[in-house]
């Protein structure tokens, strides 16, 4: 009887509570858990940072090297952010003017609302990258010291803690920022209902994603060019020409290489997934169409994900002498624990919030779970194709027996075939979620996939920390056992980085697809027929853009690497005793060259990414832009997966020889062949591939931001060519920008075969093989 009475009381009270929530709750209630959980995430970063500071930093030489890496990373980001501030200021002014003159809601404050969202999104994205990089460059030397004095498990914990700071900074700033901005945007609309205010706030919130995407793109492109220019330059001259080990302190480009790991793989990846995280929430809110429950759910799911990730952090650990599979499982434990916890929390949320329509609530819950499972499965597939514990990467190593050409062929084949399973997983996810809850369900699948980003990003950002730790161990000339420990962590980091890139691509596709659906709704576009010439033309343009973007970034790496090669050769030729180790290399010069080159080379890809959708949307029409976005999503996903997985597999095929002694070990012809594959794969996996998922998200969020300007007073999209004259403005800017970039930066081609004095260098067959590849 007591149990029955308690149950009856709970049912009555619960029903009354949910009914009251729907009647009395407003925007602040929808954003409340997001604000609280975001704050908790930031408190977690403070605690993790304090914990990290307790780990010892090692000897004076180790600290000197670490400080050089941190100084170089800070110098790069300061230079990058200085130039990006001009871009942010210009776009801020344009949004203020544009939406004040043509306010979508009829309220003149729309200009400052859109522009303020853009500014806050850009600042928070940049801040996430800076804070994560700053902590990662402090964790590297502490990881080296832990590997030296306390062993594998402690070194893993220190490196993972450094990565976790990045993870919780991204989710904390992202969720708190987007939640607060959503609430603030609902204020000030006099005479409008809560539903109308939330609809208008969802429209303005697209500006937040635009700001975050812009910073993410430039950070990823510039950081990727920096890291791979330094890496390729250091490897070609150091390993091949001078026959010195990787991360040898005699190599002038080694510090720049280690700096690049942080500005590319930490700051760049952090800004990338920051945008995916907030972009999925923005897409779900936009597709909620003012429904309070549907708006509340993405904020609350993301909040529960942060809390679950906190628990998952403590599950990571391993034993001494662990194999690569055991190390991988040690990191997977954190992700699995977080996923199980957030699944239970989401079940409770859907049961509570959808009390009046439980069937639909459980369908939405199904979409969230599908997204979570899809993220884990894509990670597992990526791990299979990039870890040297499995056949695909081993097959590349074995192909090295017959030379570099077969390494390249095998790696490309592995990269291409690795597209099959992630695509099938994404397709099944899209179809299942669309069947369950239509476009909103797809958006919630993206939110679910990214809900455990705090711990997922920690496993990714851990990689550069471990890589830097190995570099410090080599440069500080520590015992071989220390380098063995850091090499094991580094190889694991290569796999987790590849897994993270696969996860980022999968989440980017779901997020971009959701933003595309939101764009169609906001622009008043009805049914789109792919057979229409206008739509198909847009799809072809969109399919071409990822290849153009990847080509520009690949060529930029080659060009920047050429400048590094010339400088490293010059120092070896002109500094007496450098080759023998009795003189010190001028590392600052290589850092300066990498910084300047990467800043110059990021302009053209960024210009095309930002202005292409605006040009097509206004010059031809919204339907053509819809085709462009669809084509870019499809083409960009394939190319990004292929490049990321091929690059990761090439890298670990070399590590398989170096760590496990496969095919005769280091110094063999097979090892040299796999070094060639690794050099080719570097810009694949760390520059062009990762930047493509930002490209498709950025074009989608820009389209959503300008969507209100592409429909008439009747609420329907403009016809083709109706306002074509506006399209000539962004088209003209792209043309002028291309001419200026070619004149100032691309006109003078670096001759990497020239000696310092202008004479041709002695022939090096290994270099010629790499250049040909």
C-alpha positions in Angstrom: 0.0 0.0 0.0 2.8 2.4 0.8 4.5 1.7 -2.5 1.3 2.2 -4.3 0.6 5.5 -2.6 4.2 6.7 -3.3 3.8 5.7 -7.0 0.5 7.5 -7.3 1.9 10.6 -5.7 4.9 10.5 -8.0 2.7 10.1 -11.1 0.4 12.9 -10.2 3.2 15.2 -9.1 5.4 14.4 -12.1 2.5 15.0 -14.6 1.7 18.3 -12.9 5.3 19.3 -12.9 5.8 18.7 -16.6 2.5 20.4 -17.5 3.6 23.4 -15.5 7.0 23.4 -17.2 5.5 23.6 -20.6 3.1 26.4 -19.6 5.4 28.5 -17.4 9.0 27.7 -18.6 10.8 30.0 -21.0 14.1 30.4 -22.8 16.1 30.7 -19.5 14.8 27.2 -18.5 15.9 25.8 -21.8 19.4 27.2 -21.5 19.8 26.6 -17.7 21.4 23.2 -17.7 23.6 24.2 -20.6 24.9 27.2 -18.6 25.4 25.1 -15.4 27.1 22.2 -17.2 29.3 24.5 -19.2 30.4 26.2 -16.0 31.1 22.7 -14.5 33.2 21.9 -17.5 35.3 25.0 -17.0 35.7 24.2 -13.3 36.9 20.8 -14.4 39.6 22.4 -16.6 40.8 24.5 -13.6 41.1 21.3 -11.5 42.9 19.4 -14.3 45.3 22.2 -14.8 46.1 22.3 -11.1 46.6 18.6 -11.1 48.9 18.8 -14.1 51.0 21.5 -12.4 51.8 19.0 -9.6 53.7 16.7 -12.0 57.4 17.5 -12.1 59.0 19.2 -15.2 62.4 17.5 -15.3 65.9 18.9 -15.7 67.0 22.3 -17.0 67.6 21.3 -20.6 64.1 19.7 -20.8 62.6 22.9 -19.5 64.5 25.0 -22.0 63.3 22.9 -24.9 59.7 22.9 -23.6 59.8 26.7 -23.2 61.1 27.1 -26.8 58.1 25.1 -28.0 55.6 27.1 -26.0 57.2 30.4 -27.0 57.0 29.4 -30.7 53.3 28.3 -30.4 52.4 31.5 -28.6 54.2 33.6 -31.2 52.3 31.8 -34.1 48.9 32.1 -32.5 49.5 35.8 -31.7 50.4 36.5 -35.3 47.5 34.5 -36.6 45.0 36.1 -34.3 46.3 39.5 -35.2 45.4 39.0 -38.8 42.2 37.2 -38.0 41.1 40.2 -35.9 41.0 42.3 -39.1 38.8 39.7 -40.8 36.5 39.5 -37.7 36.2 43.3 -37.6 35.2 43.5 -41.3 32.6 40.7 -41.1 31.2 42.2 -37.8 30.7 45.6 -39.5 29.1 44.0 -42.6 26.7 42.0 -40.5 25.7 45.1 -38.5 25.1 47.1 -41.6 23.4 44.3 -43.6 20.9 43.2 -41.0 20.2 46.7 -39.7 19.1 47.8 -43.2 17.3 44.5 -44.0 16.3 43.1 -40.6 14.7 39.6 -41.0 12.4 40.1 -37.9 11.6 43.8 -38.8 13.5 44.9 -35.7 16.5 47.2 -36.3 18.4 45.4 -33.5 18.9 42.4 -35.8 22.2 43.9 -37.0 23.8 44.0 -33.7 22.3 40.6 -32.7 23.8 38.8 -35.7 27.1 40.6 -35.4 27.4 40.1 -31.6 26.8 36.3 -32.1 29.5 36.2 -34.7 31.9 38.1 -32.5 31.3 35.9 -29.4 31.6 32.7 -31.5 34.9 33.9 -33.0 36.3 34.9 -29.6 35.3 31.7 -27.8 36.6 29.5 -30.6 40.0 31.3 -30.6 40.1 31.2 -26.8 39.5 27.4 -26.7 42.4 27.0 -29.1 44.7 29.2 -27.2 44.0 27.7 -23.7 44.2 24.2 -25.0 47.5 24.9 -26.7 48.9 26.6 -23.7 48.3 23.7 -21.4 49.4 21.1 -23.9 52.8 22.8 -24.3 53.2 22.6 -20.5 52.1 18.9 -20.3 54.7 17.7 -22.9 57.8 18.1 -20.6 55.9 16.7 -17.6 55.0 13.6 -19.7 58.7 13.2 -20.6 59.6 13.4 -16.9 56.9 10.9 -16.0 58.1 8.5 -18.7 61.6 8.8 -17.3 61.0 8.4 -13.6 57.5 6.8 -13.2 56.8 4.6 -16.2 54.2 4.1 -18.9 51.0 4.4 -16.9 52.0 7.7 -15.2 53.1 9.2 -18.5 49.8 8.2 -20.1 47.9 9.8 -17.3 49.9 13.1 -17.5 49.5 13.3 -21.3 45.8 12.4 -21.1 45.3 15.1 -18.5 46.9 17.7 -20.8 44.5 16.6 -23.6 41.6 16.6 -21.2 42.1 20.3 -20.5 41.6 20.9 -24.2 38.5 18.7 -24.3 36.7 20.3 -21.3 37.7 23.8 -22.4 36.1 23.3 -25.7 32.8 21.9 -24.4 32.7 24.2 -21.4 33.2 27.4 -23.4 31.0 26.1 -26.3 28.0 25.1 -24.3 28.1 28.0 -21.8 28.6 30.5 -24.7 25.8 29.2 -27.0 23.4 28.8 -24.0 23.9 32.3 -22.7 23.7 33.8 -26.2 20.5 32.0 -26.9 18.9 33.4 -23.8 20.2 36.9 -24.4 18.9 36.9 -28.0 15.3 36.2 -26.8 15.3 39.5 -24.9 14.2 42.9 -26.3 11.4 41.8 -28.7 8.4 43.7 -27.3 5.0 42.3 -28.1 6.1 38.9 -29.2 5.4 35.5 -27.6 8.0 33.2 -26.2 7.7 31.0 -29.3 8.3 33.9 -31.7 11.2 35.2 -29.6 12.9 31.7 -29.6 12.4 31.3 -33.3 14.1 34.7 -33.9 16.9 33.8 -31.5 17.5 30.6 -33.3 17.9 32.6 -36.6 20.4 35.0 -35.0 22.3 32.1 -33.4 23.6 31.1 -36.8 26.0 34.0 -36.5 27.6 32.3 -33.5 28.3 29.3 -35.6 29.6 31.5 -38.4 32.2 33.1 -36.1 33.3 29.8 -34.6 33.6 28.2 -38.1 35.6 31.0 -39.5 38.2 30.9 -36.7 38.2 27.1 -37.0 38.9 27.1 -40.7 41.8 29.6 -40.5 43.3 27.9 -37.4 43.1 24.5 -39.0 44.5 25.5 -42.3 47.3 27.8 -41.0 48.2 25.4 -38.2 48.2 22.4 -40.6 50.4 24.2 -43.1 52.8 25.2 -40.3 53.1 21.8 -38.7 53.6 19.9 -42.0 55.9 22.4 -43.6 58.2 22.1 -40.6 57.8 18.3 -40.4 58.4 17.7 -44.1 61.4 20.1 -44.1 62.9 18.6 -41.0 62.5 15.0 -42.3 63.8 15.6 -45.8 67.0 17.4 -44.8 67.5 15.7 -41.4 66.6 12.1 -42.0 67.4 11.7 -45.7 70.2 14.1 -46.6 72.0 14.3 -43.2 71.1 10.9 -42.0 70.4 12.0 -38.4 67.5 10.7 -36.2 64.1 12.2 -35.9 63.9 15.0 -33.4 67.7 15.3 -33.3 68.6 18.7 -31.6 71.1 19.4 -34.4 68.2 19.8 -36.9 67.2 23.5 -37.0 63.6 22.6 -37.9 62.9 20.3 -35.0 61.5 23.0 -32.6 59.3 24.3 -35.4 58.1 20.7 -36.0 57.1 20.3 -32.3 55.5 23.7 -32.3 53.4 22.7 -35.3 52.0 19.7 -33.4 50.4 22.1 -30.9 49.2 24.8 -33.2 47.8 22.3 -35.7 46.6 19.2 -33.8 45.7 20.9 -30.5 44.6 24.5 -31.3 43.3 23.6 -34.8 41.5 20.4 -33.8 40.0 22.2 -30.7 38.6 25.0 -32.8 37.3 22.5 -35.4 35.4 20.4 -32.8 34.3 23.5 -30.9 32.4 24.5 -34.1 31.0 21.0 -34.6 29.8 20.9 -31.0 28.0 24.3 -31.1 26.9 23.8 -34.7 25.0 20.6 -33.9 23.2 22.4 -31.1 22.4 25.4 -33.3 21.0 23.2 -36.1 18.8 21.3 -33.6 17.5 24.6 -32.1 16.8 26.0 -35.6 14.9 22.9 -36.6 12.8 22.9 -33.4 10.7 25.6 -34.9 10.0 27.4 -31.6 8.9 24.2 -29.7 10.2 24.7 -26.1 10.8 21.0 -25.5 12.7 20.4 -28.7 14.8 23.5 -28.0 15.5 22.4 -24.4 16.7 18.9 -25.4 19.9 19.7 -27.2 21.1 22.0 -24.5 20.3 19.4 -21.8 21.8 16.5 -23.7 25.0 18.3 -24.2 25.1 19.3 -20.5 24.6 15.7 -19.5 27.4 14.7 -21.9 29.8 17.1 -20.1 29.0 15.6 -16.7 29.3 12.0 -18.1 32.7 12.9 -19.7 34.0 14.0 -16.3 33.3 10.5 -14.9 34.9 9.0 -18.0 38.1 10.8 -17.5 38.8 8.9 -14.3 38.4 5.5 -16.1 41.6 6.0 -18.1 44.7 4.0 -17.0 46.9 1.1 -18.0 49.7 -1.2 -16.7 53.4 -1.2 -17.3 54.6 -2.8 -20.5 51.1 -2.6 -22.1 50.8 -3.5 -25.8 49.3 -1.1 -28.3 45.9 -2.9 -28.1 46.0 -2.6 -24.3 46.9 1.1 -24.5 44.1 1.7 -27.0 41.6 0.0 -24.6 42.9 2.1 -21.8 41.8 5.3 -23.7 38.6 3.6 -25.0 37.5 3.0 -21.4 36.9 6.7 -20.8 34.8 7.0 -24.0 32.7 3.9 -23.3 32.0 4.8 -19.7 30.9 8.3 -20.8 28.7 6.9 -23.6 26.9 4.5 -21.2 26.3 7.3 -18.7 25.0 9.8 -21.2 22.7 7.1 -22.8 21.0 6.6 -19.4 20.8 10.4 -18.8 19.2 10.9 -22.3 16.6 8.2 -21.6 15.6 10.0 -18.5 15.5 13.4 -20.2 13.4 12.1 -23.1 11.0 10.4 -20.7 10.6 13.6 -18.7 10.4 16.2 -21.4 8.1 14.3 -23.8 5.6 13.2 -21.2 2.7 14.2 -23.4 4.0 12.3 -26.4 6.1 9.5 -25.1 6.2 7.7 -28.5 7.9 10.7 -30.2 10.2 11.1 -27.2 11.5 7.6 -27.5 12.0 8.1 -31.2 14.2 11.1 -30.5 16.0 9.1 -27.8 16.6 6.4 -30.5 18.2 9.1 -32.7 20.5 10.2 -29.9 21.6 6.6 -29.2 22.2 6.0 -33.0 24.4 9.1 -33.1 26.4 7.9 -30.1 26.8 4.4 -31.5 27.7 5.8 -35.0 30.5 7.9 -33.4 32.0 4.9 -31.6 31.7 2.7 -34.7 33.4 5.3 -37.0 36.2 5.5 -34.4 36.6 1.7 -34.4 36.7 1.5 -38.2 39.3 4.3 -38.4 41.4 2.6 -35.7 41.3 -0.7 -37.8 42.6 1.1 -40.9 45.3 3.2 -39.2 46.7 1.1 -36.3 49.7 -1.1 -37.0 48.0 -3.8 -34.9 45.8 -4.6 -37.9 46.3 -5.8 -41.4 45.8 -2.6 -43.5 48.7 -0.7 -42.0 50.9 -3.9 -41.8 50.2 -4.4 -45.5 51.7 -0.9 -46.3 54.9 -1.8 -44.3 55.2 -5.1 -46.3 54.7 -3.1 -49.5 57.8 -1.2 -48.6 60.0 -4.2 -49.3 59.6 -3.4 -53.1 60.2 0.4 -52.6 58.5 3.7 -52.0 56.2 3.5 -55.1 54.4 0.4 -53.8 54.1 2.1 -50.3 52.3 5.0 -52.0 50.1 2.7 -54.1 49.1 0.5 -51.1 48.5 3.5 -48.9 46.2 5.2 -51.4 44.3 1.9 -51.8 43.9 1.5 -48.0 42.7 5.1 -47.8 40.2 4.7 -50.5 38.7 1.5 -49.2 38.5 2.9 -45.7 35.8 5.2 -47.0 33.3 2.4 -47.4 32.4 1.6 -43.8 32.2 5.1 -42.4 29.9 6.1 -45.4 27.6 3.1 -44.7 27.5 4.0 -41.0 26.6 7.6 -41.8 24.0 6.6 -44.4 22.3 4.2 -42.0 22.4 6.9 -39.3 20.8 9.4 -41.6 18.1 7.1 -42.9 17.2 5.7 -39.4 17.0 9.1 -37.8 15.0 10.5 -40.6 12.5 7.7 -40.3 12.2 8.2 -36.5 12.1 12.0 -36.2 12.9 13.5 -39.6 15.4 16.3 -39.8 15.3 17.1 -36.1 16.2 13.5 -35.4 19.3 13.8 -37.6 20.3 17.0 -35.8 19.9 15.2 -32.4 22.0 12.3 -33.7 24.8 14.9 -34.2 24.3 16.3 -30.7 24.4 12.7 -29.3 27.5 11.9 -31.2 29.3 15.0 -29.9 27.8 14.8 -26.3 30.9 13.0 -25.0 33.3 15.4 -26.8 35.0 16.3 -23.5 36.6 12.9 -23.2 36.7 12.1 -26.9 38.7 15.2 -27.7 41.0 14.5 -24.7 42.0 11.2 -26.4 42.8 13.1 -29.6 44.6 16.1 -28.0 46.7 13.6 -26.0 48.5 12.6 -29.2 50.5 15.9 -29.8 51.4 16.0 -26.1 52.9 12.5 -26.4 54.6 13.4 -29.7 56.2 16.4 -28.1 57.3 14.3 -25.1 59.2 12.0 -27.4 60.8 15.0 -29.1 61.9 16.4 -25.8 63.3 13.0 -24.7 65.4 12.9 -27.9 66.6 16.5 -27.8 67.5 16.2 -24.1 69.4 13.0 -24.9 67.6 10.9 -22.3 68.1 7.1 -22.0 66.8 4.9 -24.8 64.1 3.4 -22.5 62.5 6.8 -22.1 62.3 7.2 -25.8 60.8 3.6 -26.1 58.1 4.7 -23.6 57.3 7.9 -25.4 57.4 6.1 -28.8 54.7 3.7 -27.6 52.6 6.6 -26.5 53.3 8.5 -29.7 52.2 5.5 -31.9 49.0 5.3 -29.8 48.6 9.1 -30.3 48.8 8.6 -34.1 46.0 6.1 -33.9 43.9 8.2 -31.5 44.5 11.2 -33.8 43.3 9.3 -36.8 40.3 8.1 -34.8 39.6 11.6 -33.7 39.8 12.8 -37.3 37.3 10.1 -38.4 35.0 11.1 -35.5 35.3 14.8 -36.5 34.5 14.0 -40.2 31.4 11.9 -39.2 30.1 14.6 -36.8 30.8 17.3 -39.4 28.7 15.5 -42.0 25.7 15.1 -39.7 26.1 18.7 -38.5 26.4 20.0 -42.0 23.4 18.0 -43.2 21.3 19.4 -40.3 22.5 23.0 -41.1 21.5 22.3 -44.8 18.0 21.3 -43.7 17.8 24.4 -41.5 19.0 26.6 -44.4 16.3 25.2 -46.7 13.6 26.0 -44.0 14.9 29.5 -43.3 15.4 30.4 -47.0 11.8 29.2 -47.8 13.1 26.5 -50.3 10.5 23.8 -51.0 11.2 20.5 -52.8 14.6 20.4 -54.6 14.9 18.2 -57.7 18.4 17.0 -58.3 17.5 16.6 -61.9 17.1 20.3 -62.4 20.0 21.8 -64.3 20.4 24.6 -61.7 20.6 22.2 -58.8 22.8 19.7 -60.5 25.2 22.5 -61.5 25.4 23.6 -57.9 26.1 20.0 -56.9 29.0 19.8 -59.4 30.5 23.1 -58.1 30.1 21.9 -54.6 31.8 18.5 -55.4 34.7 20.4 -57.0 35.3 22.8 -54.0 36.8 20.2 -51.6 39.3 19.2 -54.3 40.2 22.8 -54.9 40.6 23.4 -51.2 42.7 20.3 -50.7 44.9 21.2 -53.7 45.6 24.7 -52.4 46.5 23.4 -48.9 48.7 20.6 -50.3 50.5 23.1 -52.6 50.9 25.5 -49.7 52.6 22.8 -47.6 55.1 22.0 -50.5 55.8 25.7 -50.9 56.3 26.4 -47.2 58.4 23.2 -46.8 60.6 24.4 -49.6 61.5 27.5 -47.6 62.3 25.4 -44.5 64.5 23.1 -46.6 66.5 26.0 -47.9 67.0 27.4 -44.4 68.0 24.0 -42.8 70.5 23.3 -45.6 71.9 26.8 -45.2 72.4 26.3 -41.4 74.1 23.0 -41.9 76.4 24.5 -44.6 77.2 27.8 -42.7 77.3 26.9 -39.0 80.6 25.2 -38.1 80.1 22.2 -35.9 76.4 21.9 -36.3 76.6 18.5 -38.0 78.9 17.2 -35.3 76.8 18.5 -32.4 79.3 21.1 -31.1 77.2 24.1 -32.2 73.6 25.1 -31.6 71.0 25.4 -34.4 69.1 28.6 -34.9 65.6 27.2 -34.4 63.9 30.6 -34.1 64.6 31.2 -37.8 62.6 28.1 -38.8 59.8 29.0 -36.5 59.7 32.5 -38.1 59.6 31.1 -41.6 56.9 28.6 -40.7 54.8 31.2 -39.1 55.0 33.7 -42.0 54.4 31.0 -44.6 51.4 29.5 -42.9 49.8 33.0 -42.4 50.3 33.8 -46.1 49.0 30.5 -47.4 45.8 30.5 -45.3 44.3 33.5 -47.2 43.3 32.0 -50.5 41.6 28.8 -49.1 39.8 30.9 -46.5 38.6 33.4 -49.1 37.1 30.7 -51.4 35.5 28.9 -48.4 33.7 32.0 -47.1 32.7 33.6 -50.3 31.8 30.7 -52.6 28.4 29.9 -51.1 27.5 33.6 -50.9 28.5 34.1 -54.6 26.5 31.1 -55.8 23.5 31.9 -53.6 23.0 35.4 -54.9 24.4 35.1 -58.4 22.4 32.0 -59.4 19.9 31.3 -56.6 19.1 29.5 -53.4 18.3 26.2 -55.1 21.8 26.2 -56.8 23.3 26.9 -53.3 21.4 23.9 -51.9 23.0 21.7 -54.6 26.4 23.2 -53.9 26.1 22.3 -50.2 24.9 18.8 -50.9 27.8 18.2 -53.4 30.4 19.6 -51.0 29.1 17.4 -48.2 29.3 14.2 -50.3 32.6 15.0 -52.0 34.2 16.5 -48.9 33.4 13.5 -46.7 35.0 11.0 -49.1 38.1 13.0 -49.7 38.5 13.8 -46.0 38.2 10.2 -44.9 40.6 9.0 -47.6 43.3 11.6 -46.9 43.1 11.2 -43.1 43.1 7.4 -43.0 45.8 7.1 -45.7 48.0 9.5 -43.9 47.5 7.8 -40.6 48.2 4.4 -42.1 51.4 5.7 -43.8 52.6 7.2 -40.5 52.0 4.0 -38.5 53.5 1.8 -41.1 56.8 3.6 -40.4 56.2 3.4 -36.6 55.6 -0.4 -37.0 59.2 -0.7 -38.2 60.6 1.7 -35.7 58.8 0.3 -32.6 58.2 -3.4 -33.4 61.3 -3.9 -35.5 59.3 -5.2 -38.5 60.9 -6.0 -41.8 64.4 -5.6 -40.3 63.8 -2.5 -38.2 65.3 1.0 -38.6 67.8 1.9 -41.3 66.7 -0.7 -43.8 65.5 0.0 -47.4 62.0 -0.9 -46.3 62.2 1.7 -43.5 63.3 4.4 -46.0 60.5 3.5 -48.3 58.0 3.9 -45.5 59.5 7.2 -44.5 58.6 8.4 -48.0 55.0 7.3 -47.4 55.0 9.0 -44.1 56.2 12.3 -45.7 53.5 12.2 -48.4 50.9 11.3 -45.7 51.8 14.2 -43.4 49.9 16.9 -45.3 47.2 14.3 -46.1 46.3 13.6 -42.5 47.2 16.9 -40.8 46.5 19.6 -43.3 44.1 19.0 -46.2 42.0 16.1 -44.8 41.1 17.7 -41.4 40.4 21.1 -43.0 37.8 19.6 -45.3 35.2 18.9 -42.5 35.5 22.6 -41.5 34.9 23.6 -45.1 31.6 21.8 -45.4 30.4 23.1 -42.0 31.5 26.6 -42.7 29.7 26.8 -46.0 26.6 25.4 -44.4 26.6 27.8 -41.5 27.3 30.8 -43.8 24.4 29.8 -46.0 22.1 29.5 -42.9 23.3 33.0 -41.7 22.4 34.7 -45.0 19.3 32.6 -45.6 16.9 35.3 -44.5 18.3 37.6 -47.2 17.4 35.0 -49.9 13.6 35.0 -49.6 11.0 37.5 -50.4 8.1 39.0 -48.4 6.0 36.0 -49.2 8.4 33.8 -47.3 9.5 31.9 -50.4 13.0 31.7 -51.8 14.0 34.0 -54.7 13.9 32.6 -58.2 17.1 31.9 -60.1 19.0 35.0 -61.3 16.4 37.3 -59.6 19.1 39.2 -57.7 22.2 38.1 -59.7 23.9 41.5 -59.5 24.5 41.1 -55.7 26.6 38.0 -56.5 29.1 40.0 -58.4 30.3 41.6 -55.2 31.7 38.5 -53.5 32.8 37.2 -56.9 34.8 40.4 -57.5 36.4 40.1 -54.0 37.5 36.5 -54.8 39.0 37.6 -58.1 40.9 40.5 -56.6 42.0 38.4 -53.7 43.3 35.7 -56.0 45.3 38.2 -58.1 46.8 39.8 -55.0 47.8 36.5 -53.4 49.4 35.3 -56.6 51.3 38.6 -57.0 52.6 38.8 -53.4 52.9 35.2 -52.3 52.7 32.7 -55.2 54.7 34.5 -57.9 58.1 33.6 -56.6 58.5 29.8 -56.5 61.1 28.4 -54.2 63.7 26.1 -55.9 64.3 23.4 -53.3 67.1 21.9 -55.3 69.2 25.1 -55.1 72.1 25.4 -52.6 72.6 28.5 -50.5 74.9 30.0 -53.0 72.5 29.4 -55.9 74.3 26.3 -57.3 72.6 23.0 -57.7 73.2 20.6 -54.8 74.7 17.2 -55.2 72.2 14.6 -56.4 70.3 12.7 -53.7 68.2 9.8 -55.0 66.2 9.6 -51.8 65.1 13.2 -52.1 64.2 12.8 -55.8 62.0 9.8 -54.9 60.2 11.8 -52.2 59.8 14.8 -54.4 58.4 12.6 -57.2 56.0 10.8 -54.8 
